[in-house]
Amino acid sequence: MAGNILKTPIDYLNGVGPERAKILQSELGIYRFEDLLNHFPFRYIDRSKYFKINEILPTSAEIQIIGKIKSRQEIGQQRGKRLVAIFQDETGEIELVWFRFTKWLKETIQNAVGKPVVIYGKPNEFNRKYSIVHPELETLENHKSSPLSLFPVYSSTEKLQKKGITNRVMQKLQLQLFQEVQRLEENLSDEIIQKFRFPKRLDAYRQIHFPKNLEELKQAENRLKFEEFFFLQLGLLVKKLNHQQKFKSFEFDSIGDHFNEFYSNYLPFELTNAQKRVVKEIRADLARPVQMNRLLQGDVGSGKTMVALLSALIAIDNGYQVAFMAPTEILAQQHYQALENYLGKMDLKIGILSGSTKTKERREILEDLATGKLEILVGTHALLEEKVVFQNLGLTLIDEQHKFGVAQRAQFLKKNKLPPHVLVMTATPIPRTLAMSLYGDLDISVLDELPPGRKSIQTVHKKDKDRLALFKFMKDEIQKGRQVYVVYPLIEESEKLDYKDLMDGFESISRAFPLPDFAVSIVHGKMKPADKDFEMQRFVKGQTQILVATTVIEVGVNVPNASVMVIESAEKFGLSQLHQLRGRVGRGAEQSYCILMTKDQLNEDAYQRISTMVRTNDGFEVAEVDMQLRGPGNLMGTQQSGVLNFKLANLTKDQKMMHTARFTAEELLKNDPQLEKIENQAIKNHFQKNYKETLIWSRIG
């Protein structure tokens, strides 16, 4: 019954009715009883503490005062009109100001003149006088009638206020709701509730809306946050189990001649321990008749391409072909060149297919692919076309996988009678908790060390006054035979933004580094692809020493001779972008530098981003700070995806609880994979009712 009552339309709640229902639906998305139940307070007022007017300090936060309204008046005309009341207690008086007010509010304040009231708000100081803007106000009688010491405050909007749905009304609606909802079905097992000492589900909801004290509030928050994490993780783990049962694949049960020949004769460097560990994980996956679905995370330069190559050789040794897909032509070309360089002396055929492949060449590639002469095909999304037919595709490698949609990735599943194994890679380090939430249905491997001999990039922060010294440093590096990137955030001047303009920058660099001693290239998004490619190639071949560019060079440019990255207006870039740009240098054996140029004054966020870059080269540490500054939704563009639509839980602040929930879900499924045991029926019922249709179920192809 409790489950059904939660589905009741909100207009049936006593005190709502059709008019209020419409505004609750449009403003807060509250359609049914359960939506109101899950409309949590965003803060609480401690009702046990009161201030006197003469105790107010410039540093005072929000405060509560008992007193009387002495007078009220409207000041100003039309748009500039404001409502001002003089409020006093036995120690003094202050102004209360409302810049937005309704007829209802005017009447409420008029009726309160001379009567004992309680006000709540944040005091402002001006000319040694205090005022409170838009205070909350209620009669002392009403205030005293509530047994709560912590007073819930709900998010509101101007429209709600205009319609008289104040915070007080919202509290009354919640109290009325608890009159209707007398019991709630449990959604956790008794074992989990007892293990973590959680309150019962209905008690948790009561305590989050109307806590008697901070301890009760904490218990309620813990229970409800745990639920959000637990059911997300359970969904991901069930999906992973289903995948393993549903998607059978090819067993690569032997390590053969190609792998051994390459490892013994052509491996260009000793593998790092991280690379050895990851190859072992992949090798174990490929030996099973279940489709591998693995995410390989590794910072720029950590050796992902070598891991991909060794995985490809395992597939080839077992008689299968390999597809290697990259999001851009530049990146596909780079992977193709790397594979050619590493495998060129071996008896293997590698091809590349992209939008610009000539018709004759394309025909030959497709023929060799269909007959099995071609072992590895590198390319862009052109690989997904129906005409691209493999004789025996066994492994798909996908680079920068977040740039491809689910439907695109799923097309590879149709390229053989059994779906090929899948290894997706990203050079964008993802914080561990976020990776577990977004990719918890994948197995995750992490390359967390750089190959030996790689020197750490030195990152420094400089300002406009240091520009002459910067130009001298660039000249010194160029004289050593090195090359320099200079990156700007904008292409054309913007009246609204005070960025360094790319064209101005190009001109000033051309003046400081004149022909014939120096040559400067320029690359930006508004150039024709052929012109962009021409300029890029000049830099790659060493014909120009400086490349002035916008962020088009963020991914997919590999010039080992480039040792300096100058980022202009660095405060305008996000942390992950700064880190990606820094990864364009440090690819050779020489010491490399990243110079962050900023204006003199930085806000707190910008300062934190710049100081993080200077402090560490570790992409995972950079990603953690990025998540704290921007929040997980913005970090991975998942704000609208529904995957991380938590009401209470916070991935940044509640990481420990996330791990606890994941471990609990894993243990549950280990002991009861089908959730058949009687003690787990509450979990199964809730899960099937509420989580079966979420995006979790269809996100990864």
C-alpha positions as CSV (number, residue, x, y, z in Angstrom):
1,M,0.0,0.0,0.0
2,A,2.8,2.4,0.9
3,G,4.3,1.9,-2.5
4,N,1.0,2.8,-4.2
5,I,0.3,5.9,-2.0
6,L,3.7,7.4,-3.1
7,K,2.4,7.3,-6.7
8,T,-0.6,9.5,-5.7
9,P,-0.8,12.8,-7.8
10,I,0.3,15.8,-5.7
11,D,-3.0,17.7,-6.1
12,Y,-4.6,15.1,-3.8
13,L,-2.5,16.1,-0.9
14,N,-4.4,18.1,1.7
15,G,-3.3,21.8,1.3
16,V,-2.2,21.5,-2.4
17,G,-5.2,21.5,-4.8
18,P,-5.0,22.0,-8.7
19,E,-3.5,25.6,-8.7
20,R,-0.7,24.8,-6.3
21,A,-0.1,21.4,-8.0
22,K,0.6,23.2,-11.3
23,I,3.2,25.5,-9.8
24,L,4.9,22.7,-7.8
25,Q,5.1,20.7,-11.1
26,S,6.5,23.4,-13.3
27,E,8.9,24.9,-10.7
28,L,10.1,21.9,-8.7
29,G,9.1,18.9,-10.8
30,I,6.9,17.6,-8.0
31,Y,4.1,15.5,-9.6
32,R,3.5,12.8,-7.0
33,F,3.8,12.2,-3.3
34,E,7.2,10.5,-3.8
35,D,8.6,13.6,-5.5
36,L,7.6,15.8,-2.5
37,L,9.1,13.2,-0.1
38,N,12.4,13.4,-2.1
39,H,12.4,17.2,-2.2
40,F,15.0,17.6,0.6
41,P,15.9,20.7,2.6
42,F,19.1,22.2,1.4
43,R,20.0,23.7,4.9
44,Y,18.7,24.0,8.4
45,I,18.2,26.9,10.8
46,D,19.3,26.2,14.4
47,R,16.2,27.4,16.3
48,S,17.8,27.0,19.7
49,K,20.1,30.1,19.2
50,Y,18.9,33.7,19.4
51,F,20.9,37.0,19.0
52,K,20.3,40.5,20.4
53,I,20.7,43.4,17.9
54,N,23.6,44.8,19.9
55,E,25.5,41.4,19.5
56,I,25.6,41.6,15.7
57,L,29.1,41.8,14.3
58,P,30.4,42.5,10.7
59,T,31.4,38.8,10.5
60,S,28.0,37.4,11.7
61,A,26.6,34.6,9.5
62,E,22.8,34.0,9.4
63,I,21.2,34.9,12.7
64,Q,17.8,34.6,14.5
65,I,16.4,37.6,16.5
66,I,13.1,38.0,18.6
67,G,11.6,41.5,18.5
68,K,8.9,43.7,17.0
69,I,8.3,45.5,13.7
70,K,8.0,49.2,14.6
71,S,7.0,50.5,11.1
72,R,7.0,49.7,7.4
73,Q,7.0,51.7,4.2
74,E,7.5,51.4,0.4
75,I,10.3,53.5,-1.0
76,G,11.1,54.4,-4.6
77,Q,9.2,54.1,-7.9
78,Q,8.2,51.1,-10.0
79,R,11.2,48.9,-10.7
80,G,13.3,50.5,-8.0
81,K,10.6,50.1,-5.4
82,R,11.5,48.4,-2.1
83,L,9.7,47.5,1.1
84,V,11.5,48.6,4.2
85,A,10.6,47.8,7.9
86,I,12.2,49.0,11.1
87,F,12.7,46.0,13.5
88,Q,13.6,46.5,17.1
89,D,14.4,44.6,20.3
90,E,15.3,45.9,23.7
91,T,19.0,46.5,22.6
92,G,18.5,48.5,19.4
93,E,17.0,48.5,15.9
94,I,17.8,47.4,12.3
95,E,16.3,47.8,8.9
96,L,14.6,44.8,7.1
97,V,14.6,45.3,3.3
98,W,12.7,43.4,0.5
99,F,13.6,44.3,-3.1
100,R,11.0,41.8,-4.4
101,F,7.8,41.6,-2.6
102,T,4.2,40.5,-3.2
103,K,0.9,41.9,-2.0
104,W,0.7,38.9,0.4
105,L,4.1,39.8,1.9
106,K,3.1,43.5,2.3
107,E,-0.1,42.4,4.2
108,T,1.8,39.9,6.3
109,I,4.3,42.6,7.5
110,Q,1.5,45.2,8.0
111,N,-0.3,42.7,10.2
112,A,2.9,41.9,12.2
113,V,3.5,45.6,13.2
114,G,3.8,45.8,17.0
115,K,3.5,42.0,17.5
116,P,6.3,39.7,18.7
117,V,8.0,38.1,15.7
118,V,11.1,36.1,14.9
119,I,13.3,37.1,12.0
120,Y,16.1,35.1,10.4
121,G,18.7,36.2,7.8
122,K,22.3,37.4,7.1
123,P,23.1,40.9,8.4
124,N,24.8,43.5,6.1
125,E,26.8,46.4,7.4
126,F,26.8,49.9,5.7
127,N,27.9,53.1,7.4
128,R,28.1,51.3,10.7
129,K,24.4,50.4,10.4
130,Y,23.0,46.9,10.0
131,S,20.2,45.7,7.7
132,I,18.9,42.2,6.7
133,V,17.8,41.8,3.1
134,H,14.9,39.4,2.4
135,P,14.7,38.0,6.0
136,E,12.5,35.0,6.9
137,L,9.8,36.1,9.3
138,E,7.1,34.4,11.4
139,T,5.1,35.2,14.5
140,L,6.7,34.2,17.9
141,E,3.6,32.1,18.6
142,N,4.0,30.1,15.3
143,H,7.7,29.8,16.0
144,K,7.3,28.4,19.5
145,S,4.6,25.9,18.4
146,S,7.2,23.9,16.4
147,P,9.0,21.2,18.5
148,L,12.0,21.2,16.1
149,S,15.3,22.7,17.0
150,L,16.5,22.4,13.5
151,F,14.3,24.2,11.1
152,P,14.3,22.8,7.4
153,V,14.8,25.3,4.6
154,Y,13.7,24.2,1.1
155,S,14.9,25.6,-2.3
156,S,12.4,28.0,-3.7
157,T,11.8,30.2,-6.8
158,E,10.3,33.7,-7.3
159,K,7.1,32.2,-8.8
160,L,6.6,29.9,-5.8
161,Q,7.0,33.0,-3.5
162,K,4.5,35.0,-5.6
163,K,1.9,32.2,-5.3
164,G,2.4,32.2,-1.5
165,I,4.3,28.8,-1.3
166,T,6.7,30.0,1.3
167,N,9.2,27.9,3.2
168,R,6.6,27.6,6.0
169,V,4.0,26.3,3.5
170,M,6.5,23.8,2.2
171,Q,7.1,22.5,5.7
172,K,3.3,22.2,6.3
173,L,3.0,20.2,3.1
174,Q,5.8,17.9,4.2
175,L,4.1,17.4,7.6
176,Q,0.8,16.7,5.9
177,L,2.6,14.1,3.7
178,F,3.8,12.2,6.7
179,Q,0.2,12.1,8.0
180,E,-0.6,10.3,4.7
181,V,2.5,8.1,4.5
182,Q,2.5,6.0,7.7
183,R,4.7,3.2,6.4
184,L,7.4,2.7,3.7
185,E,8.5,-0.6,2.3
186,E,12.2,-1.3,3.1
187,N,14.6,-1.3,0.2
188,L,17.7,-2.7,2.1
189,S,18.1,-6.0,3.8
190,D,18.0,-6.3,7.7
191,E,21.7,-7.3,7.5
192,I,22.8,-4.1,5.8
193,I,20.6,-1.9,8.1
194,Q,22.0,-3.5,11.2
195,K,25.6,-3.6,9.9
196,F,25.7,0.2,9.3
197,R,23.2,1.0,12.1
198,F,20.9,2.8,9.7
199,P,17.5,4.1,10.8
200,K,14.4,2.4,9.2
201,R,13.5,3.9,5.8
202,L,10.5,5.9,6.9
203,D,12.4,7.2,10.0
204,A,15.3,8.3,7.7
205,Y,12.8,10.4,5.6
206,R,11.2,11.9,8.7
207,Q,14.6,12.7,10.2
208,I,16.0,14.4,7.0
209,H,12.9,16.7,6.8
210,F,12.4,17.3,10.5
211,P,15.5,16.4,12.5
212,K,15.4,16.8,16.3
213,N,19.2,17.3,16.4
214,L,22.3,17.1,14.3
215,E,23.0,13.5,15.2
216,E,19.6,12.4,13.9
217,L,20.2,14.5,10.7
218,K,23.5,12.8,10.1
219,Q,22.0,9.3,10.5
220,A,19.3,10.1,8.0
221,E,21.8,11.5,5.5
222,N,24.0,8.5,5.8
223,R,21.2,6.1,5.1
224,L,19.8,8.0,2.1
225,K,23.2,8.7,0.5
226,F,24.2,5.1,0.9
227,E,21.0,4.1,-0.9
228,E,21.8,6.3,-3.9
229,F,25.3,4.9,-4.2
230,F,24.3,1.3,-3.5
231,F,21.6,1.1,-6.2
232,L,23.8,2.8,-8.8
233,Q,26.6,0.3,-8.1
234,L,24.2,-2.6,-8.0
235,G,22.9,-1.6,-11.5
236,L,26.4,-1.4,-12.9
237,L,27.4,-4.7,-11.4
238,V,24.3,-6.5,-12.6
239,K,24.9,-5.1,-16.1
240,K,28.4,-6.4,-15.9
241,L,27.2,-9.9,-14.9
242,N,24.6,-9.9,-17.6
243,H,27.2,-8.8,-20.2
244,Q,29.5,-11.7,-19.2
245,Q,26.6,-14.2,-19.5
246,K,25.2,-12.8,-22.7
247,F,28.3,-11.8,-24.7
248,K,30.4,-14.8,-25.5
249,S,33.6,-14.1,-27.5
250,F,36.6,-15.8,-28.8
251,E,39.2,-17.5,-26.6
252,F,42.7,-16.4,-27.3
253,D,44.4,-19.3,-25.6
254,S,47.9,-19.0,-26.8
255,I,50.8,-16.5,-26.9
256,G,52.4,-17.2,-30.3
257,D,55.2,-16.3,-32.7
258,H,54.3,-12.6,-33.5
259,F,54.1,-11.7,-29.8
260,N,57.3,-13.5,-28.9
261,E,59.2,-12.2,-31.9
262,F,58.3,-8.6,-31.1
263,Y,58.9,-9.0,-27.4
264,S,62.3,-10.6,-27.9
265,N,63.6,-8.6,-30.9
266,Y,61.8,-5.3,-31.4
267,L,60.5,-4.1,-28.1
268,P,62.0,-0.5,-28.0
269,F,62.1,-0.2,-24.2
270,E,61.7,-2.2,-21.0
271,L,58.0,-2.2,-20.1
272,T,57.1,-0.4,-16.9
273,N,55.7,-2.5,-14.0
274,A,52.3,-0.8,-14.7
275,Q,52.4,-1.9,-18.4
276,K,53.3,-5.5,-17.4
277,R,50.4,-5.6,-14.9
278,V,47.9,-4.3,-17.4
279,V,49.1,-6.6,-20.2
280,K,48.6,-9.5,-17.7
281,E,45.0,-8.3,-16.9
282,I,44.2,-8.1,-20.6
283,R,45.8,-11.5,-21.3
284,A,43.6,-13.1,-18.7
285,D,40.5,-11.5,-20.2
286,L,41.3,-12.6,-23.7
287,A,41.9,-16.2,-22.6
288,R,38.2,-16.5,-21.5
289,P,35.3,-17.1,-23.8
290,V,33.6,-14.0,-22.5
291,Q,33.8,-10.6,-24.3
292,M,36.5,-8.4,-22.8
293,N,35.0,-5.0,-21.9
294,R,38.0,-3.1,-20.4
295,L,38.8,0.6,-19.9
296,L,42.5,1.5,-20.0
297,Q,43.2,4.8,-18.3
298,G,46.7,6.3,-18.6
299,D,48.2,9.7,-18.6
300,V,49.8,11.2,-21.7
301,G,53.0,9.3,-22.3
302,S,52.2,6.4,-20.0
303,G,52.5,3.8,-22.8
304,K,48.9,3.0,-23.7
305,T,49.8,2.5,-27.4
306,M,52.4,-0.2,-26.5
307,V,49.8,-2.1,-24.4
308,A,47.3,-1.9,-27.3
309,L,50.0,-3.2,-29.7
310,L,50.8,-6.2,-27.4
311,S,47.1,-6.9,-27.1
312,A,46.8,-6.8,-30.9
313,L,49.6,-9.3,-31.3
314,I,47.8,-11.8,-29.0
315,A,44.7,-11.5,-31.2
316,I,46.8,-12.0,-34.4
317,D,48.6,-15.0,-33.0
318,N,45.2,-16.6,-32.4
319,G,44.1,-16.1,-36.0
320,Y,42.1,-12.9,-35.6
321,Q,42.1,-9.4,-37.0
322,V,42.3,-6.1,-35.1
323,A,40.4,-2.8,-35.5
324,F,42.0,0.3,-34.0
325,M,39.6,3.3,-34.0
326,A,40.6,7.0,-33.1
327,P,38.3,10.1,-33.1
328,T,40.3,12.2,-35.5
329,E,42.4,11.7,-38.6
330,I,45.5,13.2,-37.0
331,L,45.3,10.7,-34.1
332,A,44.5,7.8,-36.4
333,Q,47.6,8.8,-38.5
334,Q,49.7,9.0,-35.4
335,H,48.7,5.5,-34.2
336,Y,49.3,4.1,-37.7
337,Q,52.8,5.6,-37.8
338,A,53.6,4.2,-34.4
339,L,52.4,0.7,-35.3
340,E,54.4,0.9,-38.6
341,N,57.5,2.0,-36.7
342,Y,57.3,-0.8,-34.1
343,L,56.1,-3.6,-36.4
344,G,57.7,-2.6,-39.7
345,K,60.3,-5.4,-39.8
346,M,57.8,-8.1,-39.0
347,D,55.6,-10.1,-41.4
348,L,52.4,-8.1,-40.7
349,K,50.2,-6.0,-42.8
350,I,48.7,-2.8,-41.4
351,G,46.3,-0.4,-43.1
352,I,44.7,2.9,-42.4
353,L,41.2,4.0,-43.4
354,S,39.7,7.5,-43.0
355,G,37.4,10.0,-44.8
356,S,40.3,11.1,-47.0
357,T,41.5,7.7,-48.2
358,K,41.5,7.6,-52.0
359,T,39.0,5.4,-53.8
360,K,41.6,3.0,-55.3
361,E,43.5,2.7,-52.0
362,R,40.2,2.1,-50.2
363,R,39.2,-0.7,-52.6
364,E,42.5,-2.5,-52.0
365,I,42.2,-2.1,-48.2
366,L,38.7,-3.5,-48.1
367,E,39.7,-6.4,-50.3
368,D,42.7,-7.3,-48.2
369,L,40.5,-7.0,-45.1
370,A,37.8,-9.3,-46.3
371,T,40.4,-11.9,-47.4
372,G,42.3,-11.7,-44.1
373,K,45.6,-10.4,-45.7
374,L,45.3,-7.3,-43.5
375,E,45.9,-8.0,-39.9
376,I,45.4,-4.5,-38.3
377,L,43.2,-1.7,-39.7
378,V,43.6,1.7,-38.1
379,G,41.0,4.4,-38.8
380,T,38.4,7.0,-37.8
381,H,34.7,6.2,-37.5
382,A,35.0,5.2,-41.2
383,L,35.8,1.7,-39.7
384,L,32.1,1.4,-38.7
385,E,30.8,1.6,-42.3
386,E,28.9,-1.4,-43.5
387,K,31.3,-1.8,-46.5
388,V,34.2,-2.4,-44.0
389,V,34.0,-6.2,-43.7
390,F,36.6,-8.2,-41.7
391,Q,37.3,-11.8,-42.4
392,N,37.7,-12.5,-38.7
393,L,37.6,-9.5,-36.3
394,G,38.6,-10.5,-32.8
395,L,39.7,-7.3,-31.0
396,T,38.6,-3.7,-31.2
397,L,40.8,-1.0,-29.7
398,I,39.1,2.4,-29.2
399,D,41.1,5.5,-28.4
400,E,39.7,8.5,-26.5
401,Q,36.5,6.4,-26.2
402,H,34.3,9.2,-24.7
403,K,34.3,10.9,-28.1
404,F,32.3,8.0,-29.6
405,G,28.6,7.4,-29.0
406,V,27.1,4.1,-27.6
407,A,25.5,3.3,-31.0
408,Q,28.8,3.8,-32.8
409,R,30.7,1.5,-30.4
410,A,27.9,-1.1,-30.6
411,Q,28.3,-1.4,-34.4
412,F,31.6,-3.3,-33.9
413,L,29.6,-6.1,-32.2
414,K,28.1,-6.9,-35.6
415,K,31.4,-7.2,-37.4
416,N,31.8,-10.9,-36.6
417,K,29.5,-13.9,-35.6
418,L,30.6,-13.4,-32.0
419,P,31.3,-9.9,-30.7
420,P,35.0,-9.0,-30.7
421,H,36.8,-8.2,-27.5
422,V,36.9,-4.5,-26.7
423,L,39.6,-2.4,-25.1
424,V,38.7,1.3,-24.8
425,M,41.4,3.8,-23.9
426,T,41.5,7.3,-22.5
427,A,44.3,9.8,-21.9
428,T,42.0,11.9,-19.7
429,P,42.6,10.6,-16.2
430,I,39.3,10.0,-14.3
431,P,39.2,10.1,-10.5
432,R,38.7,6.6,-9.1
433,T,35.2,7.3,-7.6
434,L,34.0,8.9,-10.8
435,A,35.4,6.0,-12.9
436,M,33.6,3.6,-10.6
437,S,30.3,5.5,-11.1
438,L,30.5,6.1,-14.8
439,Y,32.3,2.9,-15.9
440,G,31.5,0.6,-13.0
441,D,30.2,-2.0,-15.5
442,L,33.6,-2.2,-17.2
443,D,36.8,-3.7,-15.9
444,I,39.3,-0.8,-15.4
445,S,43.1,-0.9,-15.8
446,V,45.3,2.0,-14.9
447,L,48.8,2.9,-16.2
448,D,50.1,5.0,-13.3
449,E,53.8,5.3,-14.0
450,L,55.8,6.8,-16.9
451,P,58.5,4.9,-18.9
452,P,62.0,5.2,-17.5
453,G,64.1,8.0,-19.0
454,R,61.1,10.4,-19.3
455,K,62.0,13.6,-17.6
456,S,59.2,15.3,-15.6
457,I,57.9,18.4,-17.3
458,Q,58.8,21.6,-15.3
459,T,55.7,23.8,-15.0
460,V,56.1,27.5,-14.1
461,H,53.7,30.4,-13.6
462,K,54.6,33.7,-15.2
463,K,52.8,37.1,-15.7
464,D,52.8,39.7,-18.4
465,K,55.7,41.6,-16.9
466,D,57.9,38.5,-17.5
467,R,57.3,38.5,-21.3
468,L,60.8,39.7,-22.3
469,A,62.4,37.0,-20.1
470,L,60.0,34.5,-21.7
471,F,61.1,35.4,-25.3
472,K,64.7,35.1,-24.3
473,F,64.1,31.6,-22.8
474,M,62.3,30.6,-26.0
475,K,65.2,31.8,-28.1
476,D,67.7,29.8,-25.9
477,E,65.7,26.6,-26.4
478,I,65.3,27.2,-30.1
479,Q,69.1,27.7,-30.4
480,K,69.5,24.2,-28.7
481,G,67.5,22.9,-31.7
482,R,64.2,22.6,-29.8
483,Q,60.7,23.8,-30.9
484,V,58.0,25.7,-29.0
485,Y,54.1,25.7,-28.9
486,V,52.3,28.9,-28.0
487,V,48.6,28.3,-27.3
488,Y,45.8,31.0,-27.1
489,P,42.2,30.5,-26.0
490,L,40.6,32.6,-28.7
491,I,40.7,33.1,-32.5
492,E,39.3,36.6,-32.8
493,E,39.1,39.5,-30.4
494,S,36.0,39.4,-28.2
495,E,34.7,42.6,-26.7
496,K,33.4,40.7,-23.6
497,L,36.5,38.8,-22.8
498,D,40.0,40.2,-22.1
499,Y,41.8,37.1,-23.6
500,K,45.1,37.5,-25.5
501,D,44.0,37.5,-29.1
502,L,45.6,34.9,-31.2
503,M,46.3,37.1,-34.2
504,D,47.8,39.9,-32.0
505,G,50.0,37.2,-30.4
506,F,51.0,35.8,-33.8
507,E,52.1,39.3,-34.9
508,S,54.0,40.1,-31.7
509,I,55.8,36.7,-31.8
510,S,56.6,37.2,-35.5
511,R,58.2,40.6,-34.6
512,A,60.2,39.1,-31.7
513,F,61.3,36.1,-33.8
514,P,61.9,37.5,-37.3
515,L,62.8,35.7,-40.6
516,P,65.2,34.4,-41.7
517,D,66.5,33.3,-38.3
518,F,63.1,32.0,-37.1
519,A,60.0,30.6,-38.8
520,V,56.6,30.7,-37.2
521,S,53.5,28.6,-38.0
522,I,49.9,29.3,-37.1
523,V,47.0,26.9,-36.7
524,H,43.4,27.5,-35.6
525,G,39.9,26.0,-36.0
526,K,38.7,28.5,-38.7
527,M,41.4,27.5,-41.2
528,K,40.7,25.1,-44.1
529,P,41.7,21.5,-43.2
530,A,44.3,21.4,-46.0
531,D,45.9,24.7,-44.7
532,K,45.9,23.5,-41.1
533,D,47.5,20.2,-42.1
534,F,50.2,22.0,-44.2
535,E,51.1,24.3,-41.2
536,M,51.1,21.4,-38.8
537,Q,53.3,19.3,-41.1
538,R,55.8,22.1,-41.4
539,F,56.1,22.1,-37.6
540,V,56.3,18.3,-37.4
541,K,59.1,18.3,-40.0
542,G,61.0,21.0,-38.1
543,Q,60.7,23.6,-40.8
544,T,59.1,26.1,-38.3
545,Q,60.4,26.5,-34.7
546,I,57.3,28.0,-33.2
547,L,53.7,26.9,-33.6
548,V,51.1,29.5,-32.5
549,A,47.8,27.8,-32.1
550,T,44.4,27.5,-30.4
551,T,43.4,24.4,-28.6
552,V,43.1,22.4,-31.9
553,I,46.5,20.9,-30.9
554,E,45.1,19.6,-27.5
555,V,45.0,16.0,-28.8
556,G,46.9,14.1,-31.4
557,V,50.1,16.0,-32.1
558,N,53.3,14.2,-31.4
559,V,56.5,16.2,-31.9
560,P,59.2,14.8,-29.7
561,N,61.5,17.7,-30.5
562,A,59.0,20.3,-29.0
563,S,60.2,21.1,-25.5
564,V,58.3,24.2,-24.5
565,M,54.6,24.8,-24.1
566,V,53.5,28.4,-23.5
567,I,49.8,28.7,-22.6
568,E,48.6,32.3,-22.8
569,S,45.7,33.5,-20.6
570,A,46.1,30.1,-18.7
571,E,43.5,31.2,-16.1
572,K,40.8,30.9,-18.8
573,F,41.5,27.2,-19.4
574,G,40.1,24.3,-17.3
575,L,42.5,22.0,-15.5
576,S,42.0,18.9,-17.7
577,Q,42.7,21.1,-20.8
578,L,45.8,22.6,-19.3
579,H,47.0,19.1,-18.4
580,Q,46.3,17.8,-22.0
581,L,48.1,20.8,-23.5
582,R,51.1,20.2,-21.2
583,G,51.2,16.6,-22.5
584,R,52.1,17.8,-26.0
585,V,55.7,18.3,-24.7
586,G,57.9,16.0,-22.8
587,R,57.8,13.4,-25.5
588,G,61.5,13.2,-26.2
589,A,64.5,12.7,-23.9
590,E,65.2,16.4,-23.4
591,Q,64.0,18.5,-20.4
592,S,60.6,20.0,-21.3
593,Y,58.8,23.1,-19.9
594,C,55.2,24.3,-19.6
595,I,54.9,28.0,-19.0
596,L,51.5,29.3,-17.7
597,M,51.0,33.0,-18.6
598,T,48.3,34.8,-16.7
599,K,47.1,38.3,-15.8
600,D,48.3,39.7,-12.4
601,Q,45.0,39.2,-10.4
602,L,43.5,35.7,-10.2
603,N,40.3,34.6,-8.5
604,E,40.5,31.7,-6.0
605,D,39.5,29.0,-8.5
606,A,42.0,30.1,-11.2
607,Y,44.7,30.4,-8.6
608,Q,44.0,26.8,-7.4
609,R,44.1,25.5,-11.0
610,I,47.4,27.2,-11.8
611,S,49.0,26.2,-8.5
612,T,47.9,22.6,-9.0
613,M,49.5,22.5,-12.4
614,V,52.8,23.9,-11.0
615,R,52.7,21.4,-8.0
616,T,52.1,18.1,-9.8
617,N,52.4,16.3,-13.2
618,D,50.2,13.5,-12.0
619,G,47.1,13.5,-14.1
620,F,45.0,11.6,-11.5
621,E,45.9,14.2,-8.9
622,V,45.0,16.9,-11.4
623,A,41.6,15.2,-12.1
624,E,40.8,14.9,-8.3
625,V,41.3,18.7,-7.9
626,D,39.3,19.3,-11.0
627,M,36.4,17.2,-9.6
628,Q,36.5,19.2,-6.3
629,L,36.5,22.5,-8.2
630,R,33.9,21.7,-10.9
631,G,31.9,18.8,-9.5
632,P,31.6,15.4,-11.2
633,G,28.8,16.2,-13.6
634,N,30.7,19.0,-15.3
635,L,33.9,17.1,-15.3
636,M,32.7,14.3,-17.6
637,G,29.7,16.1,-19.2
638,T,27.3,13.7,-17.3
639,Q,25.1,16.4,-15.8
640,Q,22.2,15.6,-18.1
641,S,22.9,11.9,-18.5
642,G,20.9,10.7,-15.6
643,V,23.8,8.5,-14.4
644,L,24.8,10.9,-11.6
645,N,21.6,12.6,-10.7
646,F,22.1,12.2,-7.0
647,K,19.7,14.1,-4.7
648,L,21.9,14.0,-1.6
649,A,25.1,12.0,-2.3
650,N,28.2,13.9,-3.5
651,L,31.0,12.1,-5.3
652,T,33.6,14.6,-4.2
653,K,32.6,14.7,-0.5
654,D,31.3,11.2,0.0
655,Q,34.0,9.1,-1.6
656,K,34.4,6.8,1.3
657,M,30.7,6.0,1.3
658,M,30.8,5.3,-2.4
659,H,33.5,2.7,-1.9
660,T,31.5,1.1,1.0
661,A,28.4,0.9,-1.2
662,R,30.3,-0.6,-4.1
663,F,31.9,-3.2,-1.8
664,T,28.5,-4.0,-0.2
665,A,26.9,-4.5,-3.7
666,E,29.8,-6.7,-4.8
667,E,29.5,-8.9,-1.7
668,L,25.8,-9.2,-2.1
669,L,26.0,-10.4,-5.7
670,K,28.9,-12.7,-4.9
671,N,26.7,-14.5,-2.4
672,D,23.4,-14.2,-4.2
673,P,23.9,-13.3,-8.0
674,Q,20.2,-13.6,-8.8
675,L,19.0,-11.9,-5.6
676,E,16.9,-15.0,-4.9
677,K,17.4,-15.3,-1.1
678,I,14.4,-14.3,1.0
679,E,16.5,-11.8,3.0
680,N,17.3,-9.9,-0.2
681,Q,13.8,-9.6,-1.6
682,A,13.4,-6.0,-0.4
683,I,16.5,-5.0,-2.4
684,K,15.3,-6.9,-5.5
685,N,11.8,-5.5,-5.4
686,H,13.0,-1.9,-5.1
687,F,15.7,-2.4,-7.8
688,Q,13.3,-3.9,-10.3
689,K,10.7,-1.2,-9.7
690,N,13.0,1.8,-9.8
691,Y,16.2,1.1,-11.6
692,K,15.4,-1.3,-14.5
693,E,14.8,1.5,-17.0
694,T,17.6,3.9,-16.1
695,L,20.4,4.8,-18.5
696,I,22.8,2.5,-16.6
697,W,21.3,-0.4,-18.6
698,S,22.2,0.9,-22.0
699,R,25.2,3.1,-21.6
700,I,28.1,1.0,-22.8
701,G,27.8,-0.9,-26.1
